[in-house]
Amino acid sequence: MYDLLILSMLSSRDMSGYKLAIVLGSTVVPRRKISNGVLYPVLNRMEKAGFIQSVDGNVRNSKIFHITELGHERLIELINEPVAQDANRDNSYHFKFRSFSYLAKDKKIEILTDYRNAILTDRNVYQDLSTHYRKETKDHPERADFYRWGLKTITLKDNLALAKLAWIDESLQELKENKA
């Protein structure tokens, strides 16, 4: 997941490890700090693979990272890979969206449609959970407060899913109208 974002960020401009950590932290989860113990092993591995190069920066012990041609090729490969349906799914899609400028219109539509289908699947799960919680509330009134808060949480997730669907549909419409 970090490879995709790092290569995407470096495709727009060279950055120091410090700047990459800030960008990664704000992209993955706002205000999340990415430690050097996580970032630099990834950067070192990517440099050894030939995807990026580093040069000494102006500040003491700093390195500036640059994407290579092989890195650009790897970025396109990563964008084209299917997204795992796991806890990092949304971040993976968001990283791909940041790299859409490298893709043809049909690939953008394909990725957005895949994401839309994943969100629709989530909504089906939320609906099933809501039905279950409502039944449990009736069957176990002594636990009504527990189920009420469970339902409120599911409602929050469903509302977030609706916002994502609206964004996806707007983006798909822009692509179809050749605005994106």
Disulfide bonds with the S-S distance in Angstrom:
none
